[in-house]
């Protein structure tokens, strides 16, 4: 588990040069474009968009390579109380393209969302993770997006 932005950046940079099959199976080697997109999201997206009080509440993070050559950030937060859980998994696909899974009782409805989003939606999800407040700019649930089609 990583607790500071510096540790997360170091971890992501450590994935450079990992070989094909790093997982013992058929995982792709981490892709430089995806690693750089993850670093830009972390350093330029989150650091610029989240204000200091939110950064103080930024929960510990896991940053792991994915088998398709990308990076996934994972957070599990019970900052306010043990019953106030929030879970967020955010896979960086490109600079403005993310897959996510979010769960927590403050999301309303069934509490879980899973879909694809852009940078603005990814930042809104991290803001929700830090505060528990569901904002109007949260991306829709995958099921909601499918119903709208």
N, C-alpha and C positions, 0 to 999 in steps of 0.2 A: 504494500500500500504506500502510495506516495503522498506527501503532505504539502510540499511546496511546489510552486511553478518551476523553480530551478530543477528540482528532482524529476519532474515530469518531462521537461525538455531534455535532460540528460538521458532519461530512459528511452525516449523516442529516438534520439540520435544514436543510441546504442544498437538500434535495429538496422542501421546502415551496414551493408556488407553481409547480412545473414544470407545463407545460401538457399537455393530452391530445396524444398523438402525439409526445412528446418524443424518441422514438427514430427519428423520420422515417417511422414507419409508424402503427400503431394502438395503441400503448401507452397504458394508462390513466394519468391524472395520479396521482401519489402520493397515497394516501388518508391523511388525518390520523389516523384510528384505527389504521391499520397502522403508520404512522411512530411514533406514541406507544407502541404495543405493543413495537416494536423498541427504543425508548429505555428503556422499563420493564424489558425483558429484560436489556439491557446494564447499566443503572445499578442496578436493584433486584434483579434475578435474579442476575446474575454477580457483581457487586460484593459482595453480601451472602452469597452461597453459597460462593464460592471464597475460600479463606484466602490470606493474604499470600504464602506461598511459591509457591502456584499462580499468583497474579497476576503474580509476578515472571517466570514461565515462559510467560506468555500470548503466543502467537506473533503476528506481524503479521497484520492483518486487512484484508480488503476488505469494504466495505459498499456495496452497489450497489442502485439501484432495480430493481424487477422490472416487467415489462410489464403485470402485473395490479394495479399500484398499491401494491405492498408493498416490503419490504426483504429482501435476502439477505445474510447474512454468509458469507464464505468464508475458510478458513484452509488453509494448506499448511505442515505442520510437519516439519522434520527436526532437531529440537532436540538429541536425544541423539547421533545419528550419521546420516550420509548414508543408510544403509540402513534406518533406523528411521523410515520415512515415515508420516505420518498426514494425511489430507485430510478436511475437514469443510465441507459446505455446508449452511447452515441458513436456511430461508426462514420468516420470521415471518408467519403468517397472521392471528393474533389473540393476545390475552394468553396463552392456554394451548393454542395450536394452532400446530404447526410441521411443515413438511416437511423432511426431511433426506436427505443422501447422505453416507455416511462410508466411508472406505477406509483400510486399513492392516493390516499383518500381525499386529498384536496383537489384532485382532477375532476371530481364530480362523476355522476353516472356510475359506471362500473369501475372507475378508477384507473383503468389501464389504457394507454394509447401506444400505437405502433404504426409507423408510417415513414415516409420520406419527407425531408424538409430542406429549406435553404439556410443560409447563415443567420438571417434574422430569427427564424424559428428555433435554430439551435441555441442561440444566445438566450432567447425567451425561455427555453427549457432549462438552461442552467440557472437563470434568474429564479424560476419556479423552484428548482432544487434547493437554492440557498434560502428562499423566503417562505416557501409553502403557499404563496399566493398565486392562484391561477389567473393569468393575465389574458386579455383579449387577443394578444398576438401569439398565443400558443398554437402550434400546428394542430390540425384536426386529427382525430383518430383515424386509423386506416379504414375502419368500418364506416365512419361518417363520410370519408372521401369517396368510398365506393358507392354509397347510397346517393351521393350528389351527382354521379355520372349518369 
